[in-house]
Amino acid sequence: MVEIAVMGYGTVGSGVVEVLTKHCEIIAKRAKEQIHIKYILDHKEFPDSPFAGRFTKSFDTILNDPEVRIVVEVMGGLHPAFEYVMQCLEHGKSVVTSNKELVAAKGAELLKTAQKNNLNFLFEASVGGGIPIIRPISQCLAANEVIGIAGILNGTTNFILTKMISEKMNFEDALALAQKLGYAERNPAADIDGLDSCRKICILASLAYGKHVYPEQVHTEGIRGITGIDVDYASAWGGVIKLISMVKRLENKKVQVIVCPMFVSRENQLATVDDVFNGILVRGDATGDVVFYGKGAGRLPTASAVVADIIDCVKHFKARKYLFWEDGSPDYVEDYRENKDAMYVRLNTDDEAAAWKYICSQFGKVERLSRRGAEDGEIAFVTPMMKEKEITERLEKLSGFGLQIKNTIRISDL
């Protein structure tokens, strides 16, 4: 029998306990061991729980019990999760986590400590909830050079954008609906400002290319500024707006990473990923495009991925799984202003003819877009592909000419 401890009894933690209990027999067959929850760490009281006798408020009780061989961290947040996980690894206990913030910020440190102590630090549930992605990249696609990864990594923002596209809702109403249905938190900033997606692409980038990418290195934009007007122009262009997280490896061995709304062509597989679903496209030099699709969050889907890692831990007590990346560096991520993109631009003017002439003088050949119900003086166009810093410089000139720039959105080249 393998004794484990679960730290955190919120949405995911309670789901992990439920899955382990409900499927204990089949899990034991697959792990070749009975898995028993000895402790559940939480600061709240659960007197009516069938597991009431297993709750503790003392982390030291878990840390100093030599029978506990695996600790499941599902508390969330960076502190005290980092300190607890580090101490567990230093005291001979393998760790499984769903904590994307922890892995994105401290993954290299924790993996190094796990390697030093011949233990496992597994985190399949940190990206994509119940969608298998960490294991496929590290194992199934190991023979490939990963050319790039692009994904819709946040179900809340995808739900909001889907409602704006399919039901013509405005952003505020779509967000309110997401909160009513439990898809968005009362404070939705981590989702709608792109922070959640940023952490996830950092993990995937670190795993794919073997060097840590830190969230503060990634240019991140959310979806607060997206309007129904932009949705209409995306449709006229031939696509939809999605919050895309993307990483590519460059010839200079740096990586290009960004999280932002993008126009995505209807022909691309990610364009049809709707509602709370996630889609992750991994482009390998041998496999071509491989897409992983499913619910990216939720109590039981995430718990399923956590329990799969627990089983993997049990199977690899004596033969540590190779999952590792090195520390990052300040110059590893390319300045996003050096990225080459085409850009959708929407602006207002009092003189359309003069404005259009000036736009063409700055950008050369541009694609003008149109929509029904456009107001007088409203102009939308797509720039040629060029470095972002060049686009910014030319947009500043448009502003200096008196044009009111209302929004800009990148055009994906997936």
Secondary structure, DSSP 8 states (H G I E B T S, - for coil): -EEEEEE--SHHHHHHHHHHHHTHHHHHHHHTS-EEEEEEE-SS--TTSTTGGGEES-HHHHHT-TTEEEEEE-S-SSTTHHHHHHHHHHTT-EEEE--HHHHHHHHHHHHHHHHHTT--EE-GGGTTTTS--HHIIIIITTTS-EEEEEEE--HHHHHHHHHHHHS---HHHHHHHHHHTTSS-SS-HHHHTSHHHHHHHHHHHHHHHSB---GGGSEE--STT--HHHHHHHHHHTEEEEEEEEEEE-TTS-EEEEEEEEEEETTSGGGG--TTEEEEEEEETTTEEEEEEEE---HHHHHHHHHHHHHHHHHTSSS------B---TTSB--GGGSEEEEEEEEE-S-HHHHHHHHHHHHSS-EEE--TT--TTEEEEE--SEEHHHHHHHHHHHHHTT-EEEEEEEE---
